Amino acid sequence: MTDRASAPELRTANSWRAADVADPSAWTTPLPTELLAELLEQTERFADLAITDVPVLHPDEVSLPSIEALVEGLRTELTAGRGFHLLSGLPVQDLTPGHAAAAFVALGAHLGSLRSQNAAGDLLGNVRDTGAASDDPTVRIYETSERQTFHTDSADVVGLLCLQDGLEGGDSLLVSAAAIHNEMLRRDPALAAVLFEPIATDRRGEVPAGEDPFFLIPVLSWHDQHLTVMYQRQYIESAQRFPNAPRLTDPQVAALDLFDDIANDPAFHLVMRLAPGDMQFVHNHSMLHDRTAFVDRPDTPRHLLRLWLSVPGDRTLPPVFASRFGSTTIGDRGGIVVGTTP
C-alpha cells in the first residue's frame, strides 16, 4: 500500500476515451418498473413538503425490496467499472418537487451514506443559478450559470437528479483521470510526475476549526494500486490569495495546463445532456465532471438536485485525504464539516 510520486500507464475499465463510451445504452439503465412503483409509494408521504424540508431517509425507513441488485451493480460500475452511470425514468413532471426529492434521497441512501455539501450541513444540494459570480471567493461555482471546468467533489460519489433542464447549454461533461494521466505520460512524463506533488486548494470559506483556509492534496495520488484524483483548477488558483499557501511553480502551472488541455479535448471527454428525470452518478476518485454554461428557461429555470455519497466497498484513500474528507474510513468519509455545520 506504499504511495509513490508517480503511477504506471493504466489499462482499466475507467481509463476510457470518448469513443469507448459513445453508446449511451451501455451506461444507461431505465428504472425498473417494480422498483419505481416501490420508490414512489414509499416516498409519497413527503409530496407536500418543500425540497428543503425533505428529511434524511435511511434505508430502513424506506422499504425497497427490488433495489438490491440495482444498487450492487451500480456500486460496482462506479467504483470498479467505467466510473459513471445514468438511471433514467423518474417521472418528475408528474411529481411534486418534494416527492421527486424524497425519491432521489431514498434511492441515494440505499447506495451510500449522505454527506454534507456545505458549511450549512445540507445533505441535498440545489444546483441552479443564484445570481452569484465565481470571482467572489466565497462562492462555489455550482451556484452560478458559468462554465464549471473539469473538477471533482469532496465525496466518493456525486449524484444529480435533473428536475428541469436549461433553455440552452448546461451539458454534463465527464472525463477519465486515468486516460488523462496515460496521455500525459505519452506527451511529457516529467509534467505527469508533477501532478503527484501536494498543491493548495481553496476551501472557499468553508474552513474546519484549526485548519488552514486551503488544503494540500496532490491532483493525482497512486495508493493501493489505484490512481485517485482531486482537482478544481479555479480553487487551486484562488488559494494563491493566502500568504501561507505554497506558491504555484512554473512546472505545476505547465502540468495543470496540459491536464486541462487533455480534459477539454473532445477525443477524451463524454458529453451528455440530462433530461428531466435522469439521475447521473459519478465516481469522484476516478472521474472529473464539468458543466457547460447555460441559459435558463424564462418560466422554469434549470434545476438539479445533488447528493454526495460515501459508498461501501470503495477503494482506500491516501491518508492526506483526511484533511478534506475528515476521515478516510470507507463508507463514512467525505463532505464538508466545519464548526458551524449542524
Secondary structure, 3 states (H helix, E strand, C coil): CCCECCCCCCCCCCCCCHHHHCCHHHCEEECCHHHHHHHHHHHHHHCCCCHHHCCCCCHHHCCCCCCHHHHHHHHHHHHHCCCEEEEECCCHHHCCHHHHHHHHHHHHHHHCEECCCCCCCCCCEEECCCCCCCCCCCCCHHHCCCCCCCECCCCCEEEEEEEECCCEECCEEEEEHHHHHHHHHHHCHHHHHHCCCCCEEECCCCCCCCCCCEEECCCEEEECCEEEECCEHHHHHHHHHCCCCCCCCHHHHHHHHHHHHHHCCCCCCEEECCCCCCEEEEECCCEEEEECCEECCCCCCCEEEEEEEECCCCCCCCHHHHHHHCCCCCCCCCCCCCCCCC
